[in-house]
Amino acid sequence: MTAEKKYWFPAKTYGWGWGLPICWQGWLVLLLFVVAAVAGRLFLFPDTGTAPLAHLLYMGFWCVLLLAVCWLKGEPPGWRRRR
């Protein structure tokens, strides 16, 4: 017997990618991403005019991390179109 895999992020109904989380683990990951983005903006880079590249790299890191979690814990993405 094989255990059914529980996804944290469903595939989008239309288009490619993932939708909003469907379990508490997914919501926690999304909340941590938002907290990291806001904390970075408020505390690490309050004036983005002085370090735009550092802010871009910081946000890029968190975006890649979020995508990796979605890829590992989400439904396999694929193009979905209206018919």
C-alpha positions in Angstrom: 0.0 0.0 0.0 1.2 3.5 -0.7 0.3 6.5 1.4 -1.5 9.3 -0.3 0.8 12.4 -0.6 -0.6 15.5 1.1 0.1 18.7 -0.7 0.6 22.0 1.0 -0.1 24.0 -2.2 -2.6 23.0 -4.9 -1.9 23.6 -8.6 -3.6 26.6 -10.0 -6.9 26.1 -11.8 -5.8 28.1 -14.8 -2.2 28.9 -15.8 1.0 27.5 -14.3 2.1 27.4 -10.7 0.5 27.1 -7.3 -2.5 28.6 -5.5 -3.1 29.6 -1.9 -2.1 27.0 0.7 -4.6 24.2 1.7 -3.1 23.2 5.1 -1.6 24.9 8.1 2.0 24.0 7.0 1.5 25.9 3.8 0.0 28.9 5.5 2.9 28.9 8.0 5.4 29.0 5.1 3.6 31.8 3.4 3.4 33.7 6.7 7.1 33.3 7.3 7.8 34.6 3.7 5.7 37.7 4.3 7.3 38.3 7.7 10.8 38.0 6.2 9.9 40.4 3.4 8.4 43.0 5.8 11.2 42.7 8.4 13.8 43.0 5.7 12.2 46.2 4.4 11.6 47.8 7.8 14.8 46.7 9.7 17.5 45.6 7.3 16.9 48.0 4.4 14.8 50.9 5.6 16.3 53.1 2.9 16.5 51.1 -0.3 18.2 54.0 -2.1 21.4 53.2 -0.3 21.6 49.4 -1.0 19.2 48.4 -3.8 21.3 45.4 -4.8 21.4 44.1 -1.3 17.7 44.4 -1.0 17.2 42.7 -4.3 19.4 39.8 -3.3 17.7 39.5 0.0 14.2 39.3 -1.6 15.5 37.0 -4.3 16.8 34.6 -1.7 13.4 34.4 0.0 11.5 34.1 -3.3 13.7 31.2 -4.4 13.2 29.5 -1.0 9.4 29.9 -1.3 9.5 28.5 -4.8 11.6 25.5 -3.6 9.1 24.7 -0.9 6.2 25.0 -3.3 8.0 22.7 -5.8 8.7 20.1 -3.1 5.4 20.3 -1.2 3.0 21.4 -3.9 1.1 19.5 -6.6 3.1 19.1 -9.7 2.6 22.3 -11.7 1.5 22.3 -15.3 -0.3 24.5 -17.9 -4.0 24.5 -17.4 -6.3 26.2 -19.8 -10.0 26.9 -20.2 -11.8 24.7 -22.5 
